[in-house]
Amino acid sequence: MSVPDPHPELGLYEGMERAGMSWDELWAGYLSMGGSASELEVQAYALGILTPDPHTHNVLAQAINERFLEIGGDHPVAYQDLDTRAP
């Protein structure tokens, strides 16, 4: 029997919600890290309506994880592997 991970990796939306971020804060954080998607695209990525490429996902995850660090937490939102080459 496996022991559940006490710090499971969160998806974008769940991480945003748990960090207490608004949509405006997520988009502003994303833009400040060099993101270029529109506010509606960011919402669609976080909600899972659109699938971001790994780089965009990671910029969004970093914006959320930065908020967790600001409030004394860890960085629970998972990053995606940027290496898309076949093994």
N, C-alpha and C positions, 0 to 999 in steps of 0.2 A: 504494500500500500504506500503510495507516495504522499509526502507531506505537501499541502498547498503552499505556494509561494506567498509569503506575507506581503510582498510588494509586487503584485502582478502589473505587467505593462499595460498601460491604458491606451485606448485609441484617442484620436484627436478630439472628438466631441466630449467624451467622458473626461479626458484630462482638462479640457477647457472648463467644463462644469465644476469639477472638483477644485480647480484652482480659483474659482470665482471670477473668471474672466467674462467680460461682455464681448459681443461680436466686434464692436469698435476697438476694444483693447487687443483682441487677437489680430485683427487686420493691421492695426498700427504697429504692433510688435513684429508682425510678418514683414511689413514694409520697411521698418527700421533695420531689418537684417538683410535687405536687398531683394525681397520678394517683389514680384511685379503683377501678380494676379489681382483682379478686381475684388471688391468687397464681396460681391455675390458669388464669385468663384471660390473665395476662401470659405464662405459659409457652405457651399455645396461640397467642397472637399472635406470639411470637418463633419458634415452630416452623412457623408458616404454616398452622396448623389453623384458626384464626379470622383474619379480616381486620380489623385495627383501623381505626377512622376515622382520617383524617389527623392530627387533634390527638393522639390516643392514640399513634399511631405516632411522632410527633415527640417526645412526652414520653419514650417508651422509647428512641428514638434519642439524645436528649439525655443520658439517664442513662448510656448506654453510651459516648457521646463524652466525657462528663465523666471516666469511668474512663481512657480513652485519654489525656486531657490529664494526669491524675494520674501516669501512668506514662511521661510524656515523649513521647507520640505526638501525632498530629493528631486530627481528628474525621472518621473515614472512613465512618461510618454515614450513609446518605442520609436527608435529610428529605423529606417530601412537601409539595406545594403545598397550602396551606389554601384557596386561592381555587377554589371549585368552580363558579363562575358560567360559563356558556357564553360563548364569545367573541362 
